[in-house]
Each structure stands twice: as C-alpha cells, then as structure tokens.
Amino acid sequence: MKFRPLHDRVVIRRAEGATKSKGGIIIPDNAKEKPQEGEVIAVGPGARDESGALIVPDVKAGDFILFGKWSGTEIKIDGEDLLIMKEADIMGVIDKSGMDVEKTAASKKAA
C-alpha cells in the first residue's frame, strides 16, 4: 500500500533501540525505551499560510530526525509500525555523515 501524508504531516520509521545495556545486560522488548530518532519515510506537500501560499517542509524522505518523546501517533502500514506527526514536532535533522567524521577523529586522538 502506498501512503501519502496530507499537509505538513511526516511519516517516520523509528530507529531500532539497543538490545543490550552498556554493562552487557540484555534488555527485553517491554522494558526498552523507545528511541527518539528515526528516518523520514514520506512527507506531505506542506501547510498553507494565511494568504494561501504553500509552506514547503524542511525535511525530506531519507532524512534522519530527532523528535519529542511523546510526539506523533503510532500507525501500522503493511505490517510495519510507523509514526506520523506534524513537522512542528520534529526537533531537528541528524547529519549522519558528520557524526562518522567526529567518531573517527576521536578514535584517532585516543590511539
């Protein structure tokens, strides 16, 4: 099934949570804390302002984002658990390429 969100709504696939703690303890599914980041799957065309002009969303499909703990509504499409929320509930876009560079630089300093 193909799903297209309306207005300024965004469909998100939540990132996978950790299955082990830092100490090596395996965390069961019901005790895991849901991650507050995910990948944008689909984006609506945008909201309209008072004059009727279209406000284009800042996020696009494929972006990794950070959102609030209680943001959005959980939905299930084609057996997959997804999240749908307004663009205003998104706190920011995570730049994965920049994070890899920082980790590499930190590991080189430690060596």
Phi and psi in degrees as a GROMACS rama.xvg file:
@    title "Ramachandran Plot"
@    xaxis  label "Phi"
@    yaxis  label "Psi"
@TYPE xy
-101.557  134.422  LYS-2
-123.783  129.562  PHE-3
-121.207  113.205  ARG-4
-69.5519  151.576  PRO-5
-95.001  156.915  LEU-6
51.6637  -125.317  HIS-7
-103.289  29.3503  ASP-8
-86.6431  152.387  ARG-9
-132.533  136.455  VAL-10
-100.839  131.189  VAL-11
-128.814  138.755  ILE-12
-98.6988  116.976  ARG-13
-65.4021  141.224  ARG-14
-66.7169  154.78  ALA-15
-72.4899  135.56  GLU-16
-81.1963  162.354  GLY-17
-69.8576  139.87  ALA-18
-97.5184  -13.0688  THR-19
-128.048  145.207  LYS-20
-79.4036  172.595  SER-21
-62.8481  -27.5853  LYS-22
-84.139  -1.36349  GLY-23
95.2303  5.42456  GLY-24
-79.8342  132.039  ILE-25
-78.8637  128.29  ILE-26
-96.9142  124.166  ILE-27
-69.703  157.091  PRO-28
-55.2475  -40.9979  ASP-29
-74.4817  -13.3322  ASN-30
-100.553  -9.07373  ALA-31
-68.9855  143.214  LYS-32
-87.1021  133.528  GLU-33
-69.7809  133.533  LYS-34
-66.4842  150.944  PRO-35
-103.082  25.9354  GLN-36
-136.326  159.368  GLU-37
-170.669  -179.264  GLY-38
-106.936  134.943  GLU-39
-73.975  125.908  VAL-40
-97.605  -43.7147  ILE-41
-148.651  149.551  ALA-42
-131.59  137.537  VAL-43
-71.6862  171.69  GLY-44
-68.8718  -21.1778  PRO-45
123.915  166.21  GLY-46
-89.2743  170.179  ALA-47
-113.695  141.016  ARG-48
-85.6016  -174.194  ASP-49
-63.1722  -28.7749  GLU-50
-87.1524  -3.68314  SER-51
94.2088  0.57702  GLY-52
-75.1296  143.376  ALA-53
-77.5393  130.37  LEU-54
-101.515  107.778  ILE-55
-71.9178  135.358  VAL-56
-64.2766  151  PRO-57
-81.4248  -21.8561  ASP-58
-97.8257  158.185  VAL-59
-137.49  164.135  LYS-60
-58.5576  134.88  ALA-61
101.461  -16.6668  GLY-62
-69.8883  144.744  ASP-63
-98.4827  127.951  PHE-64
-126.304  164.668  ILE-65
-116.978  132.574  LEU-66
-136.831  167.446  PHE-67
-67.5464  155.758  GLY-68
-58.8652  -39.9696  LYS-69
-107.556  19.3511  TRP-70
-77.2801  147.59  SER-71
81.0909  177.448  GLY-72
-123.67  130.66  THR-73
-78.2405  132.182  GLU-74
-132.643  164.068  ILE-75
-127.521  120.134  LYS-76
-125.01  125.046  ILE-77
53.3471  37.0135  ASP-78
78.6359  2.35714  GLY-79
-104.152  130.222  GLU-80
-78.0435  120.393  ASP-81
-127.095  173.942  LEU-82
-128.848  135.522  LEU-83
-121.799  132.129  ILE-84
-150.267  165.795  MET-85
-77.2118  153.086  LYS-86
-59.8341  -30.5231  GLU-87
-64.4547  -21.7843  ALA-88
-79.8907  -9.40834  ASP-89
-83.8046  128.765  ILE-90
-85.011  -31.4909  MET-91
177.758  169.478  GLY-92
-101.219  133.453  VAL-93
-92.8105  125.14  ILE-94
-91.7226  98.6179  ASP-95
-64.6303  -34.5235  LYS-96
-66.4775  -37.4251  SER-97
-67.3298  -33.2902  GLY-98
-68.5079  -38.5257  MET-99
-63.4142  -39.399  ASP-100
-65.1866  -42.5863  VAL-101
-64.6122  -41.9683  GLU-102
-63.4307  -41.4679  LYS-103
-64.0279  -43.1247  THR-104
-64.1551  -39.6961  ALA-105
-67.8199  -38.1027  ALA-106
-70.0075  -32.5438  SER-107
-68.9235  -36.7517  LYS-108
-66.7131  -36.6521  LYS-109
-70.8221  -25.5959  ALA-110
